[in-house]
Amino acid sequence: MSDREPDSAADGSQVARKRIVVGVGGGIAAYKSCALVRSFTESGHSVRVIPTEAALQFVGRATFEALSGNPVQTGVFADVPEVAHVRLGQEADLVVIAPATADLMARAVAGRADDLLTATLLTARCPVVFAPAMHTEMWEHAATVWNVATLRERGSIVIEPASGRLTGKDTGAGRMPEPEEIFTLASLLLERPAALPRDLEGRRIVVSAGGTREPLDPVRFLGNRSSGKQGYAIARLAAQRGAQVTLVAGATAELGDPAAVDVVHVRTAEQMREAVMKHVIDADAVIMSAAVADFRPATVATSKIKKGADEPDTIPLVRNEDILAGLVQARRDGTIAPSTAIVGFAAETGDATGGVLDHARTKLARKGCDLLVVNAVGDGKAFEVDHNDGWLLGADGTESAIEPGSKSLMASRVLDAVAGLMVFE
Ligand SMILES: Cc1cc2nc3c(=O)[nH]c(=O)nc-3n(C[C@H](O)[C@H](O)[C@H](O)COP(=O)(O)O)c2cc1C
């Protein structure tokens, strides 16, 4: 079988088989690269792992060979008749270095080619992703800062690391994002190679995601089916495009916090409104992808409502404040800057009175936001799944369809439109 033919992923779906090089630097996070390799092979891709000699201090060659199903070498003098030191880079569709150590990035910047991985970096013409992992002091050192900036200037993608537990008892910025997150970003680049420009540096963006839960008593709530995946994808990508992002997260499908994003966890619509209103001050854009309950129970019982004589026949509801309308009003009042871009989401179904887009256009006019992201829901679409499609409706009358793809792809289209809305001095 040719490497370019479709292949079956572990879930049975057909994928275009790509050639992926996973480079592994000599850091403690090398163990996480095993999960990354597995995600690529399970998705049906052909994977070559190229560790450095130092990486093999952390994970054995046999592990990488077994997970990738391919031989593993570290030096330029292995596999000489096949000229592996140039061929692997030339043929790759994507190179992902995880972990990228301080030393490995310095060697990449210097253009060294004294092992198979750095030689591969010099010959690769496909997207190259570095996922740095190191102690905070190393990450913040002027040499590393310069190396990261240089790699980005040359067109490589250097993923923002997460903050959190480092080796030993230390915590701080420099932690490698979880393999699943690196896989998500890398997969997006296979869908859309130009999806991660650094065009949002210096921007502050607030994103809401997930569903709200309106309590009825200590054990019951009114909720909805939003998984939060679309909003998390937007927050993750905005941070990786350089923005300072606050994610106001309601109930989700147990999603991990995206790397380099400040996450504020809330439960109810009122908590979400308060958090959004607090963080939107000074923001350049606010993207309301959360599924916020329109109503909440008028009273919350302090103890569980029991079956029997006291059981209510009906549950009175009261309307929650509309956060999107509140944001538009706050911009009119001057509570938030007039330049703040406001983006709403509409999950619509067609009915006897009109199609999805008809309802969405009415909603855009009613809400007064700058951009409405429209999803057709129902029939297994949009909620809980990993793919999406839809439309972008602008207040200026522009309309564009977003092609079907991953929620990351949709996030990248939304952020392109948001970048166009923000005022750049
Ligand atoms: C236990 C241990 C953990 C290490 N973890 C890291 C790390 O997370 N990040 C880093 O940049 N260097 C780390 N280092 C230092 C690198 O191993 C060292 O700089 C090495 O030369 C990197 O080689 P490379 O260029 O092949 O990645 C660690 C060293 C040791 C002994």
The ligand as an SDF file (V2000), in Angstrom:
LIG
                    3D

 31 33  0  0  0  0  0  0  0  0999 V2000
   16.3770   13.9330   34.8520 C   0  0  0  0  0  0  0  0  0  0  0  0
   16.6130   14.9700   33.8190 C   0  0  0  0  0  0  0  0  0  0  0  0
   15.5320   15.6500   33.3130 C   0  0  0  0  0  0  0  0  0  0  0  0
   15.7120   16.6370   32.3490 C   0  0  0  0  0  0  0  0  0  0  0  0
   14.6080   17.2890   31.8760 N   0  0  0  0  0  0  0  0  0  0  0  0
   14.7690   18.2670   30.9750 C   0  0  0  0  0  0  0  0  0  0  0  0
   13.6430   18.9610   30.4880 C   0  0  0  0  0  0  0  0  0  0  0  0
   12.4910   18.6980   30.8660 O   0  0  0  0  0  0  0  0  0  0  0  0
   13.8450   19.9490   29.5940 N   0  0  0  0  0  0  0  0  0  0  0  0
   15.0800   20.3100   29.1470 C   0  0  0  0  0  0  0  0  0  0  0  0
   15.1980   21.2210   28.3500 O   0  0  0  0  0  0  0  0  0  0  0  0
   16.1690   19.6380   29.5790 N   0  0  0  0  0  0  0  0  0  0  0  0
   16.0480   18.6340   30.4840 C   0  0  0  0  0  0  0  0  0  0  0  0
   17.1520   17.9700   30.9320 N   0  0  0  0  0  0  0  0  0  0  0  0
   18.4780   18.3060   30.3840 C   0  0  0  0  0  0  0  0  0  0  0  0
   18.6790   17.6400   29.0170 C   0  0  0  0  0  0  0  0  0  0  0  0
   18.6030   16.2290   29.1680 O   0  0  0  0  0  0  0  0  0  0  0  0
   20.0270   18.0420   28.4020 C   0  0  0  0  0  0  0  0  0  0  0  0
   20.0470   19.4330   28.1520 O   0  0  0  0  0  0  0  0  0  0  0  0
   20.2950   17.2850   27.1150 C   0  0  0  0  0  0  0  0  0  0  0  0
   21.5180   17.7040   26.5850 O   0  0  0  0  0  0  0  0  0  0  0  0
   19.1910   17.5240   26.1010 C   0  0  0  0  0  0  0  0  0  0  0  0
   19.4690   16.7830   24.9670 O   0  0  0  0  0  0  0  0  0  0  0  0
   18.6370   16.9140   23.6380 P   0  0  0  0  0  0  0  0  0  0  0  0
   19.1710   18.0770   22.8720 O   0  0  0  0  0  0  0  0  0  0  0  0
   18.9090   15.6310   22.9410 O   0  0  0  0  0  0  0  0  0  0  0  0
   17.2230   17.0760   23.9750 O   0  0  0  0  0  0  0  0  0  0  0  0
   17.0060   16.9490   31.8880 C   0  0  0  0  0  0  0  0  0  0  0  0
   18.0970   16.2550   32.3890 C   0  0  0  0  0  0  0  0  0  0  0  0
   17.8940   15.2890   33.3500 C   0  0  0  0  0  0  0  0  0  0  0  0
   19.1070   14.5550   33.8680 C   0  0  0  0  0  0  0  0  0  0  0  0
  1  2  1  0
  2  3  1  0
  2 30  2  0
  3  4  2  0
  4  5  1  0
  4 28  1  0
  5  6  2  0
  6  7  1  0
  6 13  1  0
  7  8  2  0
  7  9  1  0
  9 10  1  0
 10 11  2  0
 10 12  1  0
 12 13  2  0
 13 14  1  0
 14 15  1  0
 14 28  1  0
 15 16  1  0
 16 17  1  0
 16 18  1  0
 18 19  1  0
 18 20  1  0
 20 21  1  0
 20 22  1  0
 22 23  1  0
 23 24  1  0
 24 25  2  0
 24 26  1  0
 24 27  1  0
 28 29  2  0
 29 30  1  0
 30 31  1  0
M  END
$$$$
